[in-house]
Amino acid sequence: MVDYKKEWLKKSSHRKILFISFALLLIALTVVVLNIYLQVLQYDEIGDYSSVYLKNLTVQILCCLVAGIISFVAFFLSGSFVIKNSTRYFKKAGMGFGKFPVIIPAVAAGVITAVLVKEMFYREALLFFHSVSFGTLDPIFGKDIGYYIFQRPFLVVVHNFISNLWIAGTIYTVAYYLVVFAVTNTEFSFKYLKIDSVMTHNIINAGGFLIVWSFSFPFKKEDFLFANVVDSVGASFVHVKVWMPYYTVMTFALPLLITLAFYFYKKNKIKKSVITAAIIPVLWATVMVISFMVKGTVATPNELAMENPFLGYNIKMTRQAYGIDKLTVVESTDPTTLTKENIDENLYTIENCPVLDENSVLAFYMQQQNDGSYYTYNDIDIIHTDINGEKSNMYIAVRELNHAALPDKSYINTTYRYTHGSGLVMSQLNKINEKGEPEIVIFNQPKIYYGELSHDYVVVNATGINEINIDQNQESRYEGTGGIPLTFWNRALFALEYRDMKLLSSGYAKNATLMTNRQILQRAQMVTSFLEIDKDPYPVIDKEGVVKWVLDAYTYSDQYPYSQYVNGFNYIRPSVKILIDAYNGNVKYYVVDREDPVIRTYMNIYPDLFEAGSLPIELSDNMKYPQTIFKIQSDLLRKYHLSEDQTESFYTQNDIWAVAKTSFDTGTAYTPASDNRHDMISYLSVGCGKEHYGELTLVHFPRNSRTLGPYHAEININRIDFLSEKMNLLRQSGFMVYTGSVSFVPIENNIL
């Protein structure tokens, strides 16, 4: 007799489970959609860049779906075979066999896989499908460098995904067999894994994994191009002559041996099967012994001769990867002689040399700051601008608001009242007053809403409350186009996002404007997470008098064959300049090196991201070469000034340079690393400005004559009698005496 009440309760329970599951799914989808909406709002506020976010999201979703479906199919098939083999066994044994789920574990596996691969594929997939060629081949396999930077990472991550999925599927299969037999027989035992059909299934899984593993062998050969041998990156003699041939053979031998071993197993020739499978580790051990023998008897005793071509590859590829292969080398005949004609022809350069260094000027600016301790100058920079109709080089510092220094850090003050910095200070590099101080020009406008110190979000154009200006007797309202309108819907979402319910409840925020992502480095990085943003931005002033921040951005990679690593990467280019409006927050990205294959690939991926027109004049007039990459290049040149045919000097390191003890922003002086005389042997400078931007020039000084370096220059200055006496008197009177930095100015292959 049917128990209708029991059946009704059972169906009711199922309905509750379905309802709860549907409700949870709906909540999850709502959270995801609202998060997407918030991201789109912020990307569009930064500069109509929601297309970048949505493209990343679309590819991310596609990768998750594909990976999830593959995982579902793999686990479903594996589970189906488990049930099929188990059913056959229990029927033959005359035992009953209950129902076991197949679809639910497969769905769970698919969902978990999709979540886990969220960040695993999409960047590599974007590069793979939009890649361009470098036009340069690696010296071992003859493949374009673009393969290693754009295509190989995607192929490797796909292979890793399949390998990990295969391992997970194999473990799942074994575990599922154990569960099925334990539940059916009410006994947990590994003996059931010895059943013929079960063992065959698991052996196929294990053998299949080894065959999948064999597909990684071409990648393992290529991995040697990034190995570290003899203090340099790249494949060595042993790698090329021993290990690469081994992996070439094993790419085909391993699947063949696995297939043969399985064939013997199915023919019940277990001994032959085991012997065939044992060949695999024996081959590896044999090659390991051979590699040690070759290294010990051939490579190490004749290291220079054996590694000579590979060291040459390292020199050549490193110079290419860091752009130091294109520098201009100049031989100076007599660097100590500067004629009047030389000086007259370069008078503009000499007249624009700074009289005071940056640290002294910044300290003076801070001393003159009388606008409240919560306004500060975070940094000082040099720009090229118009002063009274004349082009001049100026020190410039932006006056920013420092929320942390506010005496009253109330919510109203930090969110609605103190919202912006104000103006800037400038002074000419080459002029001081009669007191020896810079002649400063102070601008209280424009207002600075986006800067280096602007870490907090603020609300402007609030209802019933105004912002405080630097002159506390004045209040103002924001008149720009920046920020996100605080509609009721937006207020609710950002209140949840920032855990700030006052945004929703306060009457001040109604119909106001939210300014978020105001820290300029984070603002620029939010859109272009694939670029490395330089940590030292500098301000410029456009023709309307608006302050704009200039940020340098680098493309980079760690997959350039035979190239030396610096801070985890071995390829870098300063290919992008970013311009951020300090008032409205608009961000624009300009490509300044269209020869860089990496940035060309990103231009293919994001066609609407980079500006197509010419550089704005405020940027083109202030094309400063970033110090970060210049330091990387100058440090590498200590060793990589040698060419690929100078491998003996490279190996013995008898021509290594040292960077002079005094360094400059405009260039790098080199002295021999092998002695303590500090004589200058070379000088590296880099061009700035739109015409000569990024042009490296290396001046070699004669080795047979002494060229005094910056260390000697400082000593000689301190030996000038009247200066030495003056400084001693000041010190004895209790003053702190600060000596400025030495500036070296290259003029006509000479040094001033």
N, C-alpha and C positions, 0 to 999 in steps of 0.2 A: 504493500500500500504506500502511495506517495505521500510524504509529509510535506504538505503545501506550505505550512508555516516556515519550515526549515529551508525550503527552496526559496521562499520569498525573502527571508533574512539573508540568504546567500547572495541573491541577486541585488538586494539593497546594499549589501556590503561592497559588491563589485561596483555599483553605481557611485558609492561614496569615494571609493578609491579612484575611479575615473574622474569624478568631479574635482577631488583634491589635486590630482595630477594635472588636470586641465587648468585649474586655478593657479598652481605653481608655475606652469609653463607660461600662462598669460602674464603673470607678474614678472617673470624673467624677461620675456619679450618686451614688456613695457619699459623695464629698466634699461635694456639694451637700446631701444628706440630713443628714449629720452637722453641717454648718454651720447648717441649719435647726433641728436639735435643740438646738444650743448657744444659738441666738438665742431659741428658745422658753423654754429654761431661765432665761435672764437676764431676759427680759420678765416671766415669771411671778414670779420672785424679787423684781422691783421692785414688783410689785403686781397680779399676775394680769392682765397686759396682753398676753398672747400673742395675743389676738383682734385687737389693733391690728396687730401684726406680720404675722399670717396674712392679714388682710384686704389689707394692702399687698402682700404676696407674691402672693396670688391674683390681684389686679388686674394686678400686674406681669407675671405669667405669661400672663394672658389677652391683654394688650397685645402681649407678645412673640410669642405664637402667631399672633395676627391679622396683625401686621406681617410675620412670617416667611412666613405662607401667601400673603399678597398679593404679597410679593417673589418667592416661588417661582413663583407663577402668571405674574407679569409676565415673569420671565426665561425661564420655560419656553416661553411663547407666542412671545416674541421669538426665542429660539433655534430654535424649530420653524419659524418663518417664514424664518429664515436658511437652514436646511437645505432647506426646500421650494424657495425661490428658487434656491439654488445647484444643487440636483439638476436642476431644470428647465433651467438654463443649460447644465450640463455634458452632459446628455442631448442637448440640441439641438446642442451642439458635437461630439457623438459621442465624448466623453471619459469615462473611468471615474471613479467618485466613491466614495471610501471612507466608512467610518463615522465620524461625529463625535458626541461625547456631547452630549446636551441636558439630561437629567435631573440628571446630576452637577453641572454648573455652576449649575443652578437650585436644587438642594438647598443647595449651598454659599452661594449668594446669600441664601437664606432663613435659614440658620443665622447668617450674618454679620449680617444685618439684625436678627434677633431679639436678638443680643448687643448691637448698637449702640443699640437703642431701649430697653434695660433701664431707664434712668432718664429716658427722653424723654417718656413718655405718662402714666404711671399717676397722678401727682399731679393733672395737669390733668383726667384722666378722672374721678377721684373727685369733684373739685369740680364738674365739668360735670353729672354725674348726680345730685348731691345738693344742688344750689344752691337758695338762697332769694332773694327779691327784696329790694332795698334800700328800695323805695318812693320813690326819688328818681331823677329823669330827668336825662340830660345835656342841656345847653342847645342843642346843634346838631342832633342826630338824634332826640332825644326817646326814647332807649332807657334802660331801667332800669340803674342802676349795676352791678347784679348781673350783667348781660350782660358788661360789661367785665372784671369781676374773676373770674367763675366760668366763663363760657361761651366768650367770645372767645379766651382763651389756648388752650383745647383745639382750637377750630376752626383757629386759626393753626398750631398744632403739627401737626395732621393735614394741613393744606395744605402745610406745609414738608416733611413726610415724603413726600407724593405727588410734590412737585416734585423733591426730591432723588432719589427712586426713579426718576422719569422720566429725569432727567439720567443717572443711573448706567446705566439700561437702554439709553439711546441710545448711550452710549459703548461699552457691552458689545456692542451690535448691530454698530456700525462695526468694532470690534476683531475680533469673531467672523467677519465677512465677510472681513476681511483675512487672518485665520489660515486659514480654509477655502480661499481662493483661493491663498494662498502654499503650503500643503501640497499641494494638488492639482496646481498648475502648477509647483511648485518654484521659484516666483518671487514675491517680495514687491513689490507695486506698488499705488499708490492708484488706478491707472486702472480697476481693477475696480469701484470705487465708482460709476463712471459708467454701469454697466450699468443699463438701464431699470428692471428690477424691484428692483434694489438701491437705486437712487436714490429710487424711489417709497417704498420701505420707510423709508428714512432721513428723507425729507421729511415723511412722515406722523408719524414720531416727533418731529421738530423742530416741526412745526405743532401737534401735540398738546400739546407742552410749552408753547407760547405760549398755547394755549387754557386750559390749567391755570393758567398765570400770570395770565390775566385774572380768575380767581376770587379773586386776592389784592387786586384793586383796591378792593373795599369795605373791606378791612382797611387799605389804604393811606390811604383817606379818614379812617378812624378814628384812624390813627396821628397825624394832625395835632392831635388833642385832647391829645397828650402832647408836642408840639413846644415849643421854648423860643424865645419871641419877646418883645422889649422887657423882658428880665429877668423874664419870667413865663411860666408853662407854659400851653399851650393853642393852639388854632388862631387864626391871625391873619386880618386882612382879606383878604390875598392868598390865603391857604389856602382860605378859605371862598368867595371870589368867583371865583377862577381855577382852582385845582387840584382842588377837590372836584367842580365840574362836569365837568372834563376826565376824571377817573377814573370818574364816573358814565356818561359817554358811552362811554368806552373799554371798560367792562365788557361792553357789547353789541357795540361796533364791532370790537373786536379779533377775536373768534371769526368774525364775519361777513367781515372782510377776509382772514383766514387761509383760510377755506372758499372764498372767491371766488378767491384766488390759486392754491389747489390745483386748483380747477375749470379755470382757464385753463391750468395746467401740463398737466393730463390731456388737454386739447384741443389740446396742442402750441402754445399761444399764449404762448410764453415771455416775450415782451416785456410783454404785458399782465399776466402773472403777476408779473414783477419790479416793474412800476410799482405794482401793487396792494399788494405786500408793502412797497414803499418808502414808502407812505403812512403806515405805522406810525411810523417814526422822524421823518418830517417833521412829523406831528401833535405829537409830543412836543417837538421843537425849536421849533415855532411857539408852543406854550403856554409854554415856557420863556422865549422872547422877550417874550411878552405879560405874563408875571408880572413880569419885570424892569421893563417899561415901566409897569405899574400901580403897582409898588412905588416907582419913581423919580418918577413924575409925580402920583400920587394919594395913596398910603399914607404915604410918608415926609414930604412937605411938610405934610400934614394928619394927622400921626400920632395925636395925642390924639383928634381927632374920629373918625378911621377905626377906631382900636383901642378906643375907649371901651367899647362893649358887651362886647368880648372880655376887657378888663381886669376888668370887673365880674364876668364869669363866673369868672375866676381867683380873685378875692377871695371870692366866694360859695362856690365848690367847695372851696377850700383850707380855709376856716373849717369847713366841714362835715366834711372828711376828717380833720381833727385834733381835732374835738370842741370847737373854740373858738367855735363859733356859739351854744353854749348857755350861755356864761358870763353871770353876772349883773353888770350895770354899775351902780355906785353913784356918785352925785355927792356929794362931801364939801364942805360949805359952809365949814368952818373946821377944818382938820386939826390946828391947833396948840393947840386948847383942849380939855383933858381936865378934866372936873369931878370932884369927890369922888364924886358919885353914879355917874359912869361907872366909876370905879375900884372902888367898893364892889360894883357889879353884876357886875363881871368879876374879882372877887378871886381866884377859883379859877384863871383863866387866868394872872393875873399871878404868883400864888404858885408856879405850875408852870413858870415860866421857868427855864432852866438858869443856874446860877451860874457854872459852868465849861463851856468848850466841849469838844467831843468829842475834839479832838486833845490837849488838856491832860490829860483824864481817861485816855485810852488810854496816854499816856506814863507817867502815874502807875501805872497797872496794870502796865505792863511793868517799871517800877522795883521794884515790890513782888514780882515773880515770883521766887521762890526755890526752884522745884520742878525745877530742871534746865533748861539752856538749850534743850533739845529740846522743851519745851512753850512755846507762844506764843499770843498773842491776835492773830488776823489782822485783826480789825475791831472797831469798837464801834458799837452801835446803841441806840435808845431803844424801850422797850416800856412798856405799861400793865399793871400787875400788882398783886396783893394783897401788902401787907407789913403783918403784924400785924393783918390784918382790914381794912386801909384800902387803897383804890385809890391807887396812886402811879405817877408816871412815873419810870422807872429807866433809867440807863445799864446796858448789859449787854454782856459780852464772853465768848465761849466759849473755853475753854482747849483748844487742839488740839495734837495731836502732829505735830511736824515731822520726818519721817524724815531729811530732808537734814541736820539738825543733830545726829543721833545720833553720839556719839564712836566707837562701834563699829558699823559698818554691815554686820556679818556677815549672811549669809542667814538664820540662825536668829533673830537679833534683829529684822530688818526684816519677816520673814514670820510668826513665831510668838510672839515675846516682846513687842515694842513694837507693839501693834495698835490702840491707841485713845488719844484724849484723855480728860481727866477734868474734868467740872464746868464751872463758870463763875464770873464775878465780876460783882457788881452794886453800884451806888451810886445814891442818889437825886439827881435833877437839881438840886433846890433846896436841898440841905443840904451844908455843909462843916463840918469840925471847927475847933478854935481855931487850928490851923496853916494853915488855908486849904486843906486837903486833902479830897478826897471821903471820905465815910464808907463804906468798902467792906464788902460781905458776900461771903464766899467759900464756894462750894459745891464739895466734892470729888466729888459725885455730881450727875447721872448720868454714865455713860461715853459718850464721843463716838466712835462708829465710822464715822459718815458726816458729812463736813464740807467746808469750803472747801479744806482742805489735804490731804485724804485721797485722794491720787492713786494709791497703790499697792494691789494686792490683798494681803490677809492671810488667814491660816488660824487659826481659833479652835477651841476644844475639841479641840486636838490630843492625840494619844496620848502620854502620858508627859512632857508639857511644859505649863507654865502661862504665862499672860500677866502682864506686870509692870504694876502700878498706878502712879499718880503718886507714892504713898508707896512707895519701893522696898523697904521691909520687908514689903510685902504682895504676894501674888499672887492671881490670880482666874481664874475660868472664865466664859465667855460663857453667859448664861442666857436670851437672847432667841430670837426666831423668824426672825431675818434669816439671809441666806446660802444657799448651795447645798450640799447634802450631798455629800461627796466619796466616793461609791461608787467602786469600781475603774473602772467605765466612765467616770464623770465625771472622775476623776483623769487617766485616759489622754487624754481629749479636751482638758481644760484644759492639760495638760502640752504638748500639741501647739499649742494656741491661743496660749499665752504663751511657748512655746519654753523651758519650764522642766521638764526631765525629773526634777528633784528632787520635784516634786509626785507623780510616779508611783513613784519609787524610795524615797522617804523613809518610814520607818515612822511618823513623826510625823503624816503626812497621812491615814493610814488611818482611815476612819470619822469624820474631822473635818469642819469646815464651812468652805467658801471664801466670803470676802466680797470681792466684786468690784464694779466701777462705783461706788466709794465717794465720788468727787468729786461733790458734790450738783448742780452745774450740768450736768455731763455726764450724770449719772443721770437728771435730769428731761428733758434734751434727747433722750436715747436713745429715749424713747417718743414724744415730741411734737416731731419734727424740723420740723414745720410751724409751730411757734411760735418766737418770738424770746424767749429767756430773759434776764431782766435779770441783770446781772453783780454786783448788790449784794444778796445775800440777808440776811435778819435772823432771829435766833432768838426764839422764844417758849417759854413754859413751860406745859404743860397741867396740869390739876388733879391728875394723878398725879406731878407733878414731873419729867416727861420733857421734854427739850429737843427742840423741833421747829423745823426751818428753814422759813421762809416765802420763797418765790421768786415774783416777779412775772413773768408771761408775756404777750407781746403778740401779737395778730393784726396782720397787716400786708399791704400790697399795693403794687405799683408801677403799678397800672392804674386809678387813680381819675381820670377826665377833668378836665382844667383845674386839677388840684391841684398845688401846688408840691412839688418833691422835696426831701427831707432824707435824706442818707446812703443814697440809692438807692431809697427808698420814698416814697409820697405818700398813704398811709393807714395809720393805726395806732390801736389801742385796747388799753388795759390790761385785757383781758377775763378773765384767768385768774389765780387765786392757787394756788400749789402748796405743799403741806405735806409735808415729809419728816421722818420719825422719825429722830433722830440715833443711836438705839440699834439699832432693828430695820431701818431703811432703807426702810420702807414709804412709798410715794409716792402722794399723792392729789391730784386736780385738781379745783378748784372754779371754776365760772363765776360771775363777779361782775358781768358786764355782759351780760345776756341780750338786750339791744336790739341788740347788734352782729351784723349779718347774717353776718359771716365766722365767728364762733364758733358761730352757729346752724347753719351749713353743716357745720362739723366735728362738731357734735353729731349731725347726721344721718348723717355718715360713720361715726363711732365711737360708737354709742349706749351702749356699756359703759365708756367711758373716763372721763367726767366724773361726779362725785358728784351724786346727785339730791337729797339732803337739804339741810338748812340748814347754814350754816357752823359749825364747832366754836367753842366760846366763846373758846378761846385765839387763834383767828384773827379772829373778829368783834370782839374787844376790842382788836385791834392792826391795824386796817385802815389801813395807811400807804399814802398815794398815792406811787407810784414817782417818784423824782427824775428818772429818765431821760426819761420822757414829759413831766413838768412842765417840764423845761428846754427840750425841743423846743417845747412850746406857748408858753412864755414868750418864747423867741427869735422865734418866728413872729409873736407879737403886737407886736413892735417895728414891724412893717410892716402886719400884717393886723388891727390894731385898727380899721382903717377899714372901713366897710361898702361894699357894691357900688355905692352911689350917690355915693361919694366918690372916683371914679376920677381926678379931676383931681389931688387931693392925692397919690393913690397913684402917679400917673405922674410928677409933678414931685418927689416924695419930700420935700416941704417939711414933712411931719408924721411923720417917722421918729423912733422912740424909740431910746435907748441903754439897755442894762442897766447899772444903777448899779455903780460899781467894787467895792463891797462887796456880796456876795450872801449869801443865807440859804437854809437848807433849807426853811423854812416859807413862803417867798414870794419875789417878785421886785420890786424897785423900779426904776422907769423914770425916766430923765432925758431932756431933749431932746438929740437927736444933733447939733443944729445949733449948740450953744454949749458953753462949758466951765464954766458956772456950777454944774452938778451939782445944780440944784434938782429935787426930786422932783415929777413931774407925775402919776404913776399908781403904783398898787401892786397886784400880782396875788397872791392867796392861793388855796389849795386846801383843801377840807375833807377831813379824815381821820375815821376812825371809821365804823361801819356806817350811821349816820343821814345823814351829809353827805359820804360818800365820793365824791371826784372832782368835787365842786361847785366850779367856778371863780368867783371874785369879783374883779372889777376895779374898784378905787376910783379915781375921777378927782379930782384936787385942783385948786382954782381956778388958772387961768392968771394972774389979775391979782394974786396974792399969792405971796410966796416960801414954799415948803415945803422946809425943809432936808432933803436926802437923807442917806443913810448915810455918804457921803464927808465931809459937813460934820460929822456926828455924831462921827466918829472924830477929826477935827481939833479939835472943841470939847472932847472928852474929854481930848485931849493938852494942851489949853491950861489945864486946871484946875491952879492953882498947886501945891497940895500934892501932887497926883499927879505932876506934871512934876518937882518937886524930888525926890520919893521915887525915881522911876525913874532920874534922873540920878545920884543918890547910889549906887544899886545898880550902875549901869553903871560908875561910877568905881571901885567896890570890886571889879570883876572879874566881877560876876554878868552872866549873860545874861538880859535882860528880855524876856519874851514877853507881848505884849498879846493878850487874847482877842478873839473876833469880836463884832461888834455884832449884837444881836438886835432886830428890829423886830416889834412885836406889834400887829396891827390890833385896835382896840377901838372899837366903835360908829362905824365909818367914820372913825375917827381913828387916829393912830399913836403908840404909846408906844416 
